[in-house]
Amino acid sequence: MAEIKRHWPELNGKDAEEAKTELEKEEHVERVDIKPEGHPMPLIYNPTSVWIFVDEDNKVKDIRRFA
């Protein structure tokens, strides 16, 4: 079984919409949400979801997968 990617450091600092487009091309990613930095973590487990956390300039600060 292939390893599921959980980190995308190469997208840090990029525009959130550009990062979302890149993530949507990834295998095992079905949903990508953009949230402000500091937004509470979801309580629902969904291994196909990825969250992009952005700063006030809509630049990627962190990307997390909950799997």
N, C-alpha and C positions, 0 to 999 in steps of 0.2 A: 504494500500500500504506500502511495506517495505521501511524503511529508506535506502537511498543510502549512502554508506560509502564514506567519503571524506578525511579522515586522516589515516595514518598508522605510528604512532610514533614508533611502534615496529620494523620497518624496518630501521630506522635511523642508520647510521654507518655500515650497511651491504654492501656487494659487490652488485653493481648495477644489475648484471645479476641474482644473487640469488633473489634479491627483485623483479625483473621483472617476474621471474618464479612464485613467490608467488602471485603477483598481477594478473597474467593471470588466476589463479584459482578462483579469486573472481567473485561473481555474479555482473552483470552490468558493467564489464570491458571487452571491446572488443579490445582495442588498448593500448599499453604501449610504450612510447617513453623515451629514456634516453638522457638527454641534460646536457651540462656543467652548473655548477652553474653560475647564472647571465645571462643566455640565455634569450632573450626576450620572453614574454608570447605570446601565439597564439591569433590571432584575430578571429578564427573560433570557434564557440560554438559547442562542441560535448560532451554530457554528458557521453558517454561510453569511453572516452579517459582519460588516466592518464599519467602525466609526472613525471619522476624521475629526479631530479636535483642532480648532482654528483660533488664531488671535484676532484682535480687533481689525486687522487689515485683511482678513480672510486668507491668511497664510497658514499652512499646515504646521502645527506644533507637535502633534502626536497622532498616531494611527493605531487603533487597537482592534483586535479580533477576539471575540469571546468564545473560544473553543478550547 
